[in-house]
Amino acid sequence: MKTEEIIELFRQFESIANEYEGVECWSARELCGLLGYAKWEKFNNVLEKAKDACTNAGEEPDYHFPRVGKMIALAKGAQREIDDYMLTRYACYLVAQNGDPRKPQVAFAQNYFAVQTRRAELVQQRIFDYERIQARTKLAETEKRLSGILYEHGVDSKGFALIRSKGDKALFRIDTALLKRKLGAPESRPLADFLPTISIKAKDFAAEMTSVNVQQKDLYGQQEIGKEHVDNNAAVRDMLLQRGIVPEQLPPSEDVKKVERRLKSEEKRLTGKAKKK
């Protein structure tokens, strides 16, 4: 295909995108003509194949191919409702994959929606990474504040480390050193740097409760405060188990420091490109 044709098709595909119930979608009727199909019946066969592919992939066709009505104009100002579908980006990708590859419009669509789908996946992963970094930062702040509170209540830094370790054992039913080995985390690094987001937030929630209760109950000393922290972590564990989440069975996550460096590197690259423009 010539560059001019690609640019024009790109413009056309972008122009017919719309929002349906908060999701970016394309009308099947409009996509039909854009993909070079003169008859809806033939295109409908492609849609059915795409729905089957959606089901086989374990996705929900009713979400990706919601049926909607569309009004068309008839003679003398009359109108008639016809069937249409609002296709998600993923549905469009499946339609293109099941279309006639001899049609240049279909070949373009296969690549266009493959790139669009991959772009969405990258954005989603970046959001997950950002949320995990934020959760880790929040836990560090919570533990720093808790350490200060405990110091005022008769617990030094060594005692705080022991209390935190006992809390981890209550939350994960495994001591910190063993859990680090299980996750492949270096002994010298904090456990939380290799935990998934939900486990980081669980530790943070338990630490927040300890901070509040130490002050409200005016607890003092390593023994009293240690029991409080263990009880709070055990309570958080029970809550997770009730929702079918076993914290020690969750897979390890990438070193949060590496994730942070990667995001910063991407930001610098994007900033650099913006400046060049």
Helices and strands as residue ranges (DSSP letters): H 3-15, E 17-20, E 23-27, H 28-34, H 40-56, H 61-64, E 67-73, G 75-77, E 79-88, H 89-97, H 104-152, H 157-172, H 176-183, G 191-194, H 197-216, H 221-242, G 247-249, H 256-276
